[in-house]
Amino acid sequence: MNALTAITPDARLVDTRLSVEGMHCAACIARIENALGKLEGVATARVNFGAHLVFVRHTPALLDDAIINAVEALGFPTHIASDVQATTSHDESRALMKALAVAGFAAMNVMLLSVSIWSGAEGPTRDVFHWLSALVAIPAIAYAGRPFFVSAARVLRRGHTNMDVPISIGVLLTTAMSVYETATGGAHAYFDGAIMLLFFLLAGRFLDSAMRARAEDSVGALLRRVPADVDVLMPDGRTERRLAAEVVPGMRVIVAAGERIGVDGIVQAGTANIDRALVTGEAAPERVGPGGSVLAGTINLDAPLTIRVTATGMNTAIADIARLMESAGQGKSRYVRIADRASRLYAPAVHSLAALSFIGWMIAGAGLHQSVMIAVAVLIITCPCALGLAVPIAQVVAAGALMRAGVLIKDGSALERLAESDSVLLDKTGTITLAKLTPVSGLPDDLAERGALLALARASRHPLAQAIAGALGDAPAPGVTDLAEHPGTGVSAQIGGVEARLGRPDWLGIDAPETAIVTAFRLGDAAAHVITFADHLRDDAPQAIAQLKALGFAPVMLSGDRPAPVMALARKLGIMGVPSLSPADKFAFIDRLGAQGKRVLMVGDGLNDGPALKRAHVAMAPATASDVGQLAADLVFFGDKLRAVPVAIVAARRTMAVVRQNFALAIGYNVLAVPLAIMGQVTPLIAALAMSGSSLVVVANALRLRGAAK
């Protein structure tokens, strides 16, 4: 019975999250998903290739052990992943880096020794250089080849194969034949080909592992924004410091002014301004009082609050955001490098070609030695190095060009996905604008009033007060006495025997528009000043929007801000604006576009943009973004210029054009070289040189991208 038809629409399903080791190509993804799909009770099984996770939705009757056994039967070590788990990607990256360093060091030395042989050394001199090459290469191959040898042995024990099997066979046969040739005084040894092959393959494997480690960091950085412990209010009135994980809904906690909130909850007592940039992305604080809700990770700016807990730990909104970011990675698992897409056919094709070559030449009477040499030549010459370099080398050159233009590429496949994008979503605060509130009107002209205002602003930690202090600069400020902070309202003091106040307009008896960000100031009996703030556009935002339109996009601005300022800015820029969006709303907005077949480029900066950045087809963030925003993005741009977005898109499109050319060159090489190897016209040494030569041609073509970001 098919598992998919065995589940009725109203069946209760559960989710299991597995950590799977050893996935290195698209074939691995297909095998795992197909194997799990055949289990009775499985509704869906999706692989997150970047994080090496598998998400399985199934009926409760299907035990986790059965799911694990199905994956391990394919040769992949598997275990249940904890809810927020630090996987082994960092350790794997370090191990691969060591292997890459050993292979690189050995390759340089063996190639240096080979120069003398290529220059015509013969007899005992040639034999000495062969033995020196063997002394360097054999230990290096044994160490650097372990990632491939272990993976190949594991799947072979399970009766399967993967891309590492022909790689391992080719390296080991080449090394063995080289030792034989060296021991018998043969003219050719192929240690240089074997070690260079390992070096190129390890470089690609290391980049993949580093990318996974970075993906894990993005989720971890978000969760670290929540305090580990909180002050619990006990029934007898005492407070007790406890780990947030030990707090249960219904308890009450106290959050002092200036502290980050560690739980989701409802305010029972107190009124304060809350920095909710985590949720809305807006610089302006939000005022909450009894009955208002607060979220873990937000900051209580100016007054103590008593909060009744509604959720803690992995049930909080910030944990939901982290899970959205992690699950969003599943969508990207389909976008592995182009070279990986050929891996399903690579292993069986290479095995078949080499085996048929060996059998054919044995039947033709060539003898064991010559037949083995021809089979080894086929294995080496069909190595997918040029194919594997087609994407990464173009990305490396383009990444260098973009770096010089102020754009950092963090994900190896980002340019491919950026070139494919057909929709652009832009966050408002911190992306189109600079997320720096500055007073635009209402500052007093009188020197005495300006000095008094500066003295009060310097005495407050409120973001609006700090913006005023920054605008007034280093002007002299008088001394203050009787300074008092009034929680939720403002700050007051005696300045030269006269009372001065800075705070909410209604505290000073003034009506102010609700659609603007304002504060008020009064010195003594003088007229009050209503100070209005604005978040300024990036200087080149209109030009960048125009360039995006010229590239065929219809940019949309997303924001957690109120409708009035969002729609006013959208009209000014001539684009569509969508206000009042939560992180989940932005995530869902991108989901809807994805369901329509759109490939979304998301440009955002805040913690609240993390899930949307991860869910998008490709993501960019400014260097001023939060840690989570930068980690979740595929590209980061420096400086205050939004022009970096269209520049990166143009560079990505040029890069993928070069990638397609590289693939044509790599495929053309195989079309010409493989028949020659099968016909016995190529020795293993020439095969290694041809393989390296094809790689050099691909590299030379990619170097044309050095000016891609102009």
VEXMARLUM-204204 format. One record per residue (C-alpha): residue number from 1; residue in three letters; x, y, z negated. Coordinates in steps of 0.5 Angstrom, whole numbers, plus 2048, in hexadecimal, padded with zeros to 3 digits. Layout:
BEGIN
NUM|ALA|X|Y|Z
...
***
This chain:
BEGIN
1|MET|800|800|800
2|ASN|803|807|802
3|ALA|804|80B|7FC
4|LEU|801|811|7FF
5|THR|7FA|80E|800
6|ALA|7FA|80B|7F9
7|ILE|7F9|811|7F6
8|THR|7F2|814|7F5
9|PRO|7F2|81C|7F5
10|ASP|7EF|81C|7EE
11|ALA|7F5|817|7EB
12|ARG|7F9|81A|7E6
13|LEU|800|81B|7E8
14|VAL|807|81D|7E4
15|ASP|80D|81F|7E6
16|THR|814|81C|7E6
17|ARG|81B|820|7E7
18|LEU|821|81C|7E9
19|SER|828|81E|7E9
20|VAL|82B|81A|7EF
21|GLU|833|81A|7F0
22|GLY|836|818|7F7
23|MET|832|81C|7FC
24|HIS|836|81F|801
25|CYS|832|81F|808
26|ALA|82B|820|80B
27|ALA|82B|818|80B
28|CYS|82B|817|804
29|ILE|825|81C|803
30|ALA|821|818|808
31|ARG|823|811|805
32|ILE|821|813|7FE
33|GLU|81A|817|800
34|ASN|819|811|804
35|ALA|81A|80C|7FF
36|LEU|816|80F|7F9
37|GLY|810|810|7FE
38|LYS|810|809|7FF
39|LEU|80F|808|7F7
40|GLU|807|807|7F6
41|GLY|805|80C|7F1
42|VAL|80A|812|7F4
43|ALA|806|818|7F7
44|THR|80C|81C|7F9
45|ALA|813|81C|7F9
46|ARG|818|822|7FA
47|VAL|81F|822|7FA
48|ASN|822|829|7F8
49|PHE|829|828|7FC
50|GLY|82C|82E|7F9
51|ALA|82B|82C|7F1
52|HIS|82C|824|7F3
53|LEU|825|824|7F0
54|VAL|81F|81F|7F2
55|PHE|818|822|7F0
56|VAL|813|81C|7F0
57|ARG|80B|81D|7EF
58|HIS|808|816|7ED
59|THR|803|812|7E9
60|PRO|804|811|7E2
61|ALA|804|809|7E3
62|LEU|80A|80A|7E7
63|LEU|810|80A|7E2
64|ASP|816|80E|7E2
65|ASP|81B|808|7E2
66|ALA|817|806|7E9
67|ILE|819|80C|7EC
68|ILE|820|80C|7EA
69|ASN|821|805|7EC
70|ALA|81E|807|7F3
71|VAL|823|80D|7F4
72|GLU|829|809|7F0
73|ALA|828|803|7F5
74|LEU|82A|808|7FB
75|GLY|831|809|7F7
76|PHE|82F|80F|7F4
77|PRO|831|810|7EC
78|THR|82A|813|7E9
79|HIS|828|815|7E3
80|ILE|822|819|7E0
81|ALA|824|820|7E0
82|SER|822|824|7DA
83|ASP|81D|82A|7DA
84|VAL|823|82F|7DB
85|GLN|829|82B|7DC
86|ALA|830|82D|7DD
87|THR|832|828|7E3
88|THR|839|826|7E5
89|SER|83A|82B|7EB
90|HIS|840|82F|7E7
91|ASP|843|829|7E5
92|GLU|843|826|7EC
93|SER|845|82C|7EF
94|ARG|84B|82C|7EB
95|ALA|84D|825|7ED
96|LEU|84C|827|7F4
97|MET|850|82D|7F4
98|LYS|856|828|7F1
99|ALA|855|823|7F6
100|LEU|855|829|7FC
101|ALA|85B|82C|7F9
102|VAL|85F|825|7F9
103|ALA|85D|824|800
104|GLY|85F|82B|802
105|PHE|866|82A|7FF
106|ALA|867|823|802
107|ALA|864|825|809
108|MET|869|82B|809
109|ASN|86F|827|808
110|VAL|86D|821|80C
111|MET|86C|826|812
112|LEU|873|829|811
113|LEU|876|822|811
114|SER|872|820|817
115|VAL|875|826|81B
116|SER|87C|823|81B
117|ILE|879|81D|81E
118|TRP|875|821|823
119|SER|87B|824|825
120|GLY|87E|81E|827
121|ALA|881|81A|821
122|GLU|883|813|823
123|GLY|885|80C|81F
124|PRO|888|80D|818
125|THR|886|814|818
126|ARG|87F|813|81A
127|ASP|87E|80E|815
128|VAL|881|812|80F
129|PHE|87C|817|811
130|HIS|876|812|811
131|TRP|878|80F|80A
132|LEU|878|816|807
133|SER|872|818|80A
134|ALA|86F|811|807
135|LEU|872|813|800
136|VAL|86E|81A|800
137|ALA|868|817|804
138|ILE|866|811|801
139|PRO|865|813|7F9
140|ALA|862|81A|7FC
141|ILE|85D|815|800
142|ALA|85B|811|7FA
143|TYR|85A|817|7F6
144|ALA|856|81C|7FB
145|GLY|852|816|7FE
146|ARG|84F|814|7F8
147|PRO|848|818|7F9
148|PHE|847|814|7FF
149|PHE|84A|80D|7FD
150|VAL|846|80D|7F7
151|SER|840|80F|7FB
152|ALA|841|80A|800
153|ALA|842|805|7FC
154|ARG|83C|806|7F8
155|VAL|837|806|7FE
156|LEU|83A|800|801
157|ARG|839|7FC|7FA
158|ARG|832|7FE|7FB
159|GLY|832|7FC|802
160|HIS|831|803|805
161|THR|836|807|809
162|ASN|837|80F|809
163|MET|83B|814|80C
164|ASP|841|812|807
165|VAL|841|80B|80A
166|PRO|844|80D|811
167|ILE|849|812|80E
168|SER|84C|80D|809
169|ILE|84D|808|80E
170|GLY|850|80D|813
171|VAL|855|810|80D
172|LEU|856|809|80A
173|LEU|858|805|811
174|THR|85C|80B|813
175|THR|860|80B|80D
176|ALA|861|803|80D
177|MET|863|804|815
178|SER|868|809|813
179|VAL|86B|805|80E
180|TYR|86B|7FF|813
181|GLU|86E|804|818
182|THR|873|807|813
183|ALA|875|800|810
184|THR|877|7FD|817
185|GLY|87A|803|81A
186|GLY|875|805|81E
187|ALA|875|80B|822
188|HIS|86E|80E|81F
189|ALA|86C|80F|818
190|TYR|865|813|817
191|PHE|866|815|810
192|ASP|865|81D|812
193|GLY|85E|81B|816
194|ALA|85B|817|80F
195|ILE|85D|81D|80A
196|MET|85B|822|80F
197|LEU|854|81F|810
198|LEU|853|81E|808
199|PHE|855|826|807
200|PHE|850|828|80C
201|LEU|84A|824|809
202|LEU|84C|826|802
203|ALA|84C|82D|804
204|GLY|844|82C|806
205|ARG|843|828|800
206|PHE|846|82D|7FB
207|LEU|841|832|7FE
208|ASP|83B|82E|7FD
209|SER|83D|82D|7F6
210|ALA|83E|834|7F5
211|MET|838|836|7F8
212|ARG|834|831|7F3
213|ALA|838|834|7ED
214|ARG|836|83B|7EF
215|ALA|82E|839|7EF
216|GLU|82E|836|7E8
217|ASP|831|83C|7E6
218|SER|82C|841|7E8
219|VAL|827|83D|7E4
220|GLY|82B|83D|7DE
221|ALA|82D|844|7DE
222|LEU|825|845|7DE
223|LEU|824|841|7D8
224|ARG|82A|844|7D4
225|ARG|826|84B|7D4
226|VAL|821|848|7CE
227|PRO|824|848|7C7
228|ALA|826|842|7C4
229|ASP|822|843|7BD
230|VAL|81D|848|7BB
231|ASP|81A|84B|7B4
232|VAL|814|847|7B2
233|LEU|80F|84A|7AD
234|MET|80E|845|7A7
235|PRO|807|845|7A4
236|ASP|80A|848|79D
237|GLY|80D|84E|7A1
238|ARG|814|84C|7A2
239|THR|817|84C|7A8
240|GLU|81C|846|7AA
241|ARG|820|845|7B0
242|ARG|81F|83F|7B4
243|LEU|821|83C|7BB
244|ALA|81C|83E|7C0
245|ALA|81B|837|7C2
246|GLU|818|835|7BB
247|VAL|813|83A|7BB
248|VAL|80C|838|7BD
249|PRO|806|83C|7C0
250|GLY|802|83F|7BA
251|MET|808|841|7B6
252|ARG|809|849|7B6
253|VAL|810|84C|7B7
254|ILE|813|853|7B6
255|VAL|817|856|7BC
256|ALA|81B|85C|7B9
257|ALA|81C|862|7BE
258|GLY|821|861|7C3
259|GLU|821|85A|7C3
260|ARG|81F|855|7C8
261|ILE|819|851|7C7
262|GLY|81A|849|7C7
263|VAL|813|847|7C7
264|ASP|80C|848|7CB
265|GLY|807|84B|7C7
266|ILE|802|850|7C5
267|VAL|803|856|7C1
268|GLN|800|856|7BA
269|ALA|803|85C|7B7
270|GLY|807|862|7BA
271|THR|807|866|7C0
272|ALA|80E|867|7C5
273|ASN|810|868|7CB
274|ILE|812|861|7CF
275|ASP|818|861|7D4
276|ARG|814|85C|7D9
277|ALA|819|85C|7DF
278|LEU|819|854|7DE
279|VAL|812|854|7E0
280|THR|811|85B|7E4
281|GLY|818|85D|7E6
282|GLU|816|864|7E5
283|ALA|81B|868|7E1
284|ALA|815|86C|7DD
285|PRO|813|869|7D7
286|GLU|80C|866|7D5
287|ARG|808|868|7CF
288|VAL|805|862|7CB
289|GLY|801|862|7C4
290|PRO|7FD|85D|7C0
291|GLY|7FA|858|7C5
292|GLY|7FF|85A|7CB
293|SER|803|854|7CD
294|VAL|80A|853|7CD
295|LEU|80F|84E|7D1
296|ALA|816|84B|7CF
297|GLY|81C|84F|7D2
298|THR|819|856|7D2
299|ILE|81B|85B|7CD
300|ASN|818|85F|7C7
301|LEU|81B|866|7C8
302|ASP|819|86A|7C2
303|ALA|814|867|7BD
304|PRO|813|860|7B9
305|LEU|80E|85C|7BB
306|THR|80A|856|7B8
307|ILE|809|851|7BD
308|ARG|804|84B|7BD
309|VAL|808|845|7C1
310|THR|804|842|7C7
311|ALA|80A|83E|7CA
312|THR|811|83D|7C9
313|GLY|817|839|7CC
314|MET|816|836|7D3
315|ASN|80E|838|7D2
316|THR|810|840|7D3
317|ALA|80F|844|7D9
318|ILE|816|845|7DA
319|ALA|817|83D|7DA
320|ASP|812|83D|7DF
321|ILE|816|842|7E4
322|ALA|81C|83D|7E3
323|ARG|818|837|7E5
324|LEU|815|83B|7EB
325|MET|81C|83D|7ED
326|GLU|81E|835|7EC
327|SER|819|832|7F0
328|ALA|819|838|7F5
329|GLY|820|834|7F7
330|GLN|81C|82E|7FA
331|GLY|81A|833|800
332|LYS|821|834|801
333|SER|823|82D|801
334|ARG|821|82C|809
335|TYR|826|831|80B
336|VAL|82C|82E|80A
337|ARG|832|82F|80F
338|ILE|831|82D|816
339|ALA|837|828|816
340|ASP|833|824|811
341|ARG|82D|824|815
342|ALA|831|81F|81A
343|SER|833|81B|814
344|ARG|82E|816|814
345|LEU|830|813|81B
346|TYR|838|815|81A
347|ALA|839|80F|815
348|PRO|836|809|819
349|ALA|838|80C|820
350|VAL|840|80D|81E
351|HIS|840|806|81B
352|SER|83C|803|821
353|LEU|841|806|826
354|ALA|847|804|822
355|ALA|845|7FD|821
356|LEU|843|7FC|829
357|SER|84A|7FF|82B
358|PHE|84D|7FA|826
359|ILE|849|7F4|829
360|GLY|84A|7F7|830
361|TRP|851|7F7|830
362|MET|852|7F1|82C
363|ILE|84E|7ED|832
364|ALA|852|7F1|837
365|GLY|858|7ED|834
366|ALA|85B|7F4|831
367|GLY|85D|7F0|82B
368|LEU|85C|7F2|823
369|HIS|861|7F7|822
370|GLN|85F|7FB|828
371|SER|857|7FA|827
372|VAL|858|7FD|820
373|MET|85C|803|822
374|ILE|856|805|828
375|ALA|851|804|822
376|VAL|855|808|81E
377|ALA|855|80D|823
378|VAL|84E|80D|824
379|LEU|84D|80E|81D
380|ILE|851|814|81C
381|ILE|850|817|823
382|THR|848|817|821
383|CYS|849|81A|81B
384|PRO|844|820|81A
385|CYS|849|825|818
386|ALA|848|82A|81E
387|LEU|840|829|81D
388|GLY|841|82A|815
389|LEU|845|830|816
390|ALA|840|833|81B
391|VAL|83C|836|816
392|PRO|841|837|810
393|ILE|846|83B|814
394|ALA|842|840|817
395|GLN|83F|841|810
396|VAL|845|842|80D
397|VAL|848|847|813
398|ALA|841|84B|813
399|ALA|841|84B|80B
400|GLY|848|84E|80B
401|ALA|845|854|810
402|LEU|83F|855|80C
403|MET|843|855|806
404|ARG|847|85B|809
405|ALA|840|85E|80A
406|GLY|83E|85D|803
407|VAL|83A|857|803
408|LEU|83C|851|7FF
409|ILE|839|84A|802
410|LYS|838|845|7FC
411|ASP|835|83F|800
412|GLY|838|83B|805
413|SER|832|83B|809
414|ALA|82F|842|808
415|LEU|831|845|80F
416|GLU|82E|83F|812
417|ARG|827|840|80E
418|LEU|828|848|80F
419|ALA|828|847|817
420|GLU|822|843|817
421|SER|81E|848|812
422|ASP|818|84C|815
423|SER|815|84F|80F
424|VAL|818|854|80B
425|LEU|816|856|804
426|LEU|819|85B|800
427|ASP|818|85C|7F8
428|LYS|817|864|7F6
429|THR|81B|865|7F0
430|GLY|822|864|7F0
431|THR|822|862|7F8
432|ILE|81E|867|7FC
433|THR|81F|86C|7F6
434|LEU|826|86D|7F1
435|ALA|822|86B|7EB
436|LYS|825|871|7E7
437|LEU|81F|875|7E4
438|THR|821|87D|7E5
439|PRO|81D|883|7E3
440|VAL|81B|887|7E9
441|SER|817|88C|7E6
442|GLY|815|88F|7DF
443|LEU|81C|890|7DC
444|PRO|81D|897|7D9
445|ASP|821|89D|7DB
446|ASP|822|8A0|7D5
447|LEU|829|89E|7D2
448|ALA|826|89E|7CB
449|GLU|821|899|7CD
450|ARG|826|895|7D1
451|GLY|82A|894|7CC
452|ALA|825|892|7C7
453|LEU|822|88D|7CC
454|LEU|829|88A|7CD
455|ALA|82A|889|7C6
456|LEU|823|885|7C5
457|ALA|825|881|7CB
458|ARG|82C|87F|7C9
459|ALA|828|87D|7C2
460|SER|823|878|7C5
461|ARG|825|871|7C9
462|HIS|81E|872|7CD
463|PRO|820|871|7D5
464|LEU|81D|878|7D6
465|ALA|821|87B|7D1
466|GLN|827|878|7D3
467|ALA|825|87B|7DA
468|ILE|824|882|7D8
469|ALA|82B|881|7D4
470|GLY|82E|87F|7DB
471|ALA|82B|885|7DF
472|LEU|82D|88A|7DA
473|GLY|834|888|7DA
474|ASP|839|88A|7D5
475|ALA|836|891|7D3
476|PRO|837|893|7CC
477|ALA|831|890|7C7
478|PRO|830|894|7C0
479|GLY|830|890|7BA
480|VAL|82A|88C|7B8
481|THR|827|88B|7B1
482|ASP|821|887|7AE
483|LEU|822|883|7B4
484|ALA|81C|87E|7B5
485|GLU|81A|878|7B9
486|HIS|812|877|7BA
487|PRO|811|870|7BD
488|GLY|80D|870|7C3
489|THR|80D|878|7C3
490|GLY|813|87B|7C4
491|VAL|819|87F|7C0
492|SER|819|885|7BC
493|ALA|81E|889|7B8
494|GLN|81F|890|7B5
495|ILE|824|894|7BA
496|GLY|826|89B|7B7
497|GLY|820|89B|7B2
498|VAL|81B|89A|7B8
499|GLU|817|893|7B9
500|ALA|819|890|7BF
501|ARG|815|88A|7C2
502|LEU|816|885|7C8
503|GLY|811|87F|7CA
504|ARG|80B|87D|7CC
505|PRO|807|883|7CF
506|ASP|800|882|7CB
507|TRP|805|882|7C5
508|LEU|806|889|7C7
509|GLY|7FF|88A|7C8
510|ILE|800|88B|7D0
511|ASP|7FC|887|7D5
512|ALA|800|884|7DA
513|PRO|7FF|880|7E1
514|GLU|7FF|878|7E0
515|THR|801|877|7E7
516|ALA|808|87A|7E5
517|ILE|80E|878|7E1
518|VAL|80E|87E|7DC
519|THR|810|881|7D5
520|ALA|810|887|7D1
521|PHE|814|88C|7CD
522|ARG|813|892|7C9
523|LEU|817|897|7C5
524|GLY|813|89A|7BF
525|ASP|80D|89E|7C2
526|ALA|810|89F|7C9
527|ALA|80C|89C|7CE
528|ALA|80D|894|7CF
529|HIS|810|891|7D5
530|VAL|80E|88B|7D9
531|ILE|814|888|7DC
532|THR|812|883|7E2
533|PHE|817|87E|7E4
534|ALA|818|87A|7EB
535|ASP|81C|874|7ED
536|HIS|820|877|7F3
537|LEU|820|873|7FA
538|ARG|826|870|7FD
539|ASP|829|876|801
540|ASP|829|872|808
541|ALA|822|86E|806
542|PRO|81E|871|80C
543|GLN|824|870|811
544|ALA|824|868|80E
545|ILE|81D|867|80F
546|ALA|81D|86A|816
547|GLN|823|865|818
548|LEU|81F|85F|815
549|LYS|819|861|819
550|ALA|81E|862|81F
551|LEU|820|85B|81E
552|GLY|819|858|81E
553|PHE|817|858|817
554|ALA|811|85B|814
555|PRO|813|85D|80D
556|VAL|80F|85C|806
557|MET|810|85F|800
558|LEU|80E|85B|7F9
559|SER|80E|85E|7F3
560|GLY|80C|85D|7EB
561|ASP|80B|864|7EB
562|ARG|804|868|7EB
563|PRO|800|869|7F1
564|ALA|801|870|7F2
565|PRO|808|871|7F2
566|VAL|809|86B|7F6
567|MET|804|86D|7FC
568|ALA|807|874|7FC
569|LEU|80E|871|7FD
570|ALA|80B|86C|802
571|ARG|808|872|806
572|LYS|80E|876|806
573|LEU|812|870|809
574|GLY|80D|86E|80E
575|ILE|80D|867|80B
576|MET|807|862|808
577|GLY|808|863|800
578|VAL|805|85D|7FB
579|PRO|805|860|7F4
580|SER|804|85D|7ED
581|LEU|807|856|7EE
582|SER|809|851|7E9
583|PRO|80F|84D|7EA
584|ALA|80A|847|7EC
585|ASP|806|84C|7F0
586|LYS|80D|84D|7F4
587|PHE|80E|846|7F5
588|ALA|807|844|7F7
589|PHE|808|84A|7FC
590|ILE|80E|847|7FF
591|ASP|80A|840|7FF
592|ARG|804|842|803
593|LEU|809|845|808
594|GLY|80D|83F|808
595|ALA|806|83B|80A
596|GLN|805|83F|810
597|GLY|80C|83D|812
598|LYS|810|843|810
599|ARG|817|843|80E
600|VAL|818|849|809
601|LEU|81E|84D|807
602|MET|81C|84F|800
603|VAL|821|855|7FE
604|GLY|820|857|7F6
605|ASP|824|858|7F0
606|GLY|820|857|7EA
607|LEU|81F|851|7E5
608|ASN|818|851|7E7
609|ASP|81A|850|7EE
610|GLY|81E|84A|7ED
611|PRO|819|845|7EF
612|ALA|817|848|7F5
613|LEU|81F|849|7F7
614|LYS|81F|841|7F6
615|ARG|819|840|7FA
616|ALA|81A|844|800
617|HIS|81E|841|806
618|VAL|823|845|805
619|ALA|825|84B|7FF
620|MET|829|851|7FE
621|ALA|82A|855|7F8
622|PRO|82E|85C|7F7
623|ALA|834|85B|7F2
624|THR|830|85F|7ED
625|ALA|82B|85A|7EC
626|SER|82B|856|7E6
627|ASP|82F|84F|7E5
628|VAL|829|84B|7E7
629|GLY|828|84F|7ED
630|GLN|82F|84F|7EF
631|LEU|82F|847|7EE
632|ALA|829|846|7F1
633|ALA|82A|84A|7F8
634|ASP|82E|847|7FD
635|LEU|831|84D|7FF
636|VAL|833|853|7FB
637|PHE|835|85A|7FE
638|PHE|839|860|7FA
639|GLY|838|867|7FA
640|ASP|831|86B|7FB
641|LYS|830|86A|802
642|LEU|82A|866|804
643|ARG|82D|865|80B
644|ALA|831|85F|809
645|VAL|82A|85B|80A
646|PRO|82A|85C|812
647|VAL|831|85C|812
648|ALA|831|855|80F
649|ILE|82B|853|814
650|VAL|82F|855|81A
651|ALA|835|852|818
652|ALA|832|84B|816
653|ARG|82E|84B|81D
654|ARG|835|84C|820
655|THR|838|846|81C
656|MET|833|841|81D
657|ALA|834|843|825
658|VAL|83C|841|824
659|VAL|839|83B|820
660|ARG|835|838|826
661|GLN|83B|83A|82A
662|ASN|840|836|825
663|PHE|83B|830|825
664|ALA|83B|830|82D
665|LEU|843|830|82D
666|ALA|843|82A|827
667|ILE|83E|826|82B
668|GLY|842|827|832
669|TYR|848|825|82E
670|ASN|845|81E|82C
671|VAL|842|81D|833
672|LEU|849|81D|836
673|ALA|84D|81A|830
674|VAL|849|814|82E
675|PRO|849|811|835
676|LEU|850|812|835
677|ALA|851|80F|82F
678|ILE|84D|809|830
679|MET|851|808|837
680|GLY|857|807|833
681|GLN|85A|80E|836
682|VAL|85B|811|82F
683|THR|860|80F|829
684|PRO|85E|810|822
685|LEU|863|816|822
686|ILE|860|819|828
687|ALA|859|818|825
688|ALA|85B|81C|81F
689|LEU|85E|821|823
690|ALA|858|822|827
691|MET|853|822|821
692|SER|858|827|81E
693|GLY|858|82B|825
694|SER|850|82B|826
695|SER|850|82E|81F
696|LEU|855|833|821
697|VAL|850|835|827
698|VAL|84A|836|822
699|VAL|84E|83A|81E
700|ALA|851|83F|823
701|ASN|84A|840|826
702|ALA|847|841|81F
703|LEU|84D|847|81E
704|ARG|849|84B|823
705|LEU|844|84D|81D
706|ARG|849|851|819
707|GLY|846|857|81C
708|ALA|83F|854|81B
709|ALA|83D|859|815
710|LYS|83E|860|819
***
